[in-house]
Structures are given as structure tokens and as C-alpha cells.
């Protein structure tokens, strides 16, 4: 009895499990399968703004360092002891053009001038004496020529007497002998005259040579006073009073302060932008020179001193070298400031402060603003419409197009795009709102914003 009860108790759970399986399969057999339904994803709503086209003026900014336009090394052209030294010939002092720097002892050069003047006078006297000899010889030639004519007539008379039988052989011989002597005298004087004429150019050349030596000595005398060729600052002074100078010795180095240059570095895209959109009226030179020319763009140079900003006007003038800086991958350029002392204030200042810099000087760190004014209209794209990699989302016929912009320049909160070769056109609608997923050709709905509304949203975002 106990065994039967135990088996019965063991079979009860199994029966319950079997009944549960039977009920499950029975219910599964009578349930209808779910009907398939089409799931329609909602078309995303995007905010768009139009691509504008306008003529804009914008600045390309860079920083730079002031460098001198030129430094002139002044060397001595004569040799001698320094007898006078300008007290202003010290590093950092300003010197004016034609102001004497040092004076070399002129005594040796004055003596040389006196000697050459005496030599030149002697040569001229010799030439004068030669001219007198030539005139005297010419007069003697005329006298001897007349005497020869007389001797010729005497010989002819003796010959006539001989034919008549009235003359003698002795008389004829004497007449002929006298004629020969007269002819010899004439020939001698003519040869002497030729020799004198030949001496004249040699004496004239010696006079010219003496004159040249005298002029060189006078030039050397003037060179004993070494003067400043330009207005500028003394950079180095290499001599002192009572020192000795030799030809070629450096006296000083002067920095030209009439103009200065700014060394700055521009990105390759900025250079490309300037060359493709140069200022009005600028044309590159013809030939190979044009490949290395840079548009002469107006520039404002600014410097901050004690919280105040000061400005100078200049021009982008040339490349600083012929290549790209290998470390920064930028192009070194030079800005030329023709009036480094013409400083103006920037901002709210009306009067020039006492602490204002009087001039741009070597080594100053400055900010450079290149003012570009493209001749043709430029496409303007809001900054928030441009994705990484210069990608823009354009809506055309309700479909999304993913396009890449070419060379662009950022000015404020806008991208400036040249219309040539650009995949976008004026009037295209650009998406400025985010999208979680983008697929070329996907359908989108537009909420069209104008430029003013977009600017307001940008101000709110920044606030």
C-alpha cells in the first residue's frame, strides 16, 4: 500500500506537466499569425538657407615681425689714421644723410695732389714748348723752301750760259752743290717737323694721364671724409679716433629707417586666393616673372602697446624667398611700409598717447591684415552649413545632395567660395540643422530660413 501511494505521488507532477504541454499546443494551434504591415519612416525635417552671391571685402590675418628694409655696410676707401670721429657714431644713435662719420688724416693726399698738380703743370709746359718748336720749324721750312727755289733758278741760269758758251763748268757745279744743300736742309727740317708732330700726342696722353691721377688723388682726398649715405640708425661701430683704417675696413653699419618691411607667413590657400582674386587693376608681369609675382594687396599693420592699438599702412610686396617653409608649410612674404613713422590710433582713442610708438622698429611683433577686394562676386556660405572636410548638404528637388566645396576662405561666420568650379550655385539651399543619418538622394522636408533669420539664430546660439 505504501508503494502504491508513493508511485501515485510521483506521477501527479508528471501529469500536471503533460497537461500543461497539451494546453500550450492546443492554444498555439488555434492562434492566428500576425498580419504584415508596411512601416513608413517619417521624412526628416531640415532647416535650409540660400547660397548668396555678392561682392565682399574681407581681411586675411597673420602675424609678423618688423625687419629693416636694408642695412648698409660702410667701408673705408682710403688708408690712414682717424683724426676725427663723430660722437653720434654709436650703436642705436640716429644719423642723417651726408653727415660725417669719421675723417682720415688728409695730409698725405693733399701732398699727393700738390705733386700731381706740379707734374701736370710741367707736362703742359712741355707741350707748349713743343708747339713753339713746331711753329719755328714750320717757319724754317718756308725759308729753306724759298732758298731752294733760288738755287733751282741759279742752276737753270748756269745751264743756259753753258749752252751759249758763256758759262763755266765750275759755276754750274757750285750752283748744283748749293741746290743739293738747300734740298738736304729742307728734308732735314721736314723730318724734324714730323718728329715734333709725333711727340705731340704722346705729350697729350701724358697730360691726360697726369690729369686722371690728379682727379683720383682729389677723389681720395674727398674720401678721407667718410659720410652717411642715408638717414638711419647706427647698428655697429667698428672704429675709434686715432685708430688706423685700411682700404676695405668696415667703419659702421647703418639701418635704413625711411621704410621698413614686415616678415609674415601666409597659408597656401591664402596665397591661392590672392592670386585668383587679385585687387582691381593688378596684373601679373608677363613671362616667367609672373609665376613668382604676388598681388600688391593693401595691408594694415597693427601693434598693441599698454592695451592700446596703433596702426600703419603698407602693401604686400613680394615673397620672402622662393619656397614654402618646411616646418610650418606656409609661404614667407614681405609687407612694405613706406612711412614707418606715420602711426595712427585704432579703437576709441582720439588723441595720441605719450606711450605710443614713434615708429615701427626692428623686432616688433605686429598683426597684419590684408584687405582683399575681389573684382567678381563671391558665393557666401554660412559657417554652420559647412561640415568637416568642406562638405555641404544641398537640397535639390526635395533630395539630399552631399557636395564638397573647393578652395574657401573663412571670414567671420561665413565661408567665401569662388564661383568658378564650385559645385554649388547662387540660390541653392544648404542644410544648417543636424541629421543623424545622411544618404545621398534621401528625401527631406525643408524649413526655409532667410539669411537674417539664420544670423539671429547664430547670435542666440553664441549668447
JOGIDA-V982274 format. One record per helix or strand of 2 or more residues. SS is the DSSP state (alpha for helix, beta for strand). FROM is the first residue (numbers start at 1). LEN is the number of residues. Records with the same first field share a line. If there is no record, write none. Layout:
SS: FROM-LEN / FROM-LEN
//
This chain:
alpha: 2-29 / 107-58 / 169-55 / 268-9 / 287-6 / 383-3 / 451-12
beta: 44-7 / 52-3 / 57-12 / 71-5 / 80-6 / 94-2 / 100-5 / 225-3 / 232-6 / 244-2 / 250-7 / 260-7 / 298-8 / 308-17 / 331-7 / 344-3 / 365-9 / 378-5 / 386-2 / 391-6 / 399-6 / 408-4 / 414-4 / 429-3 / 443-6
//
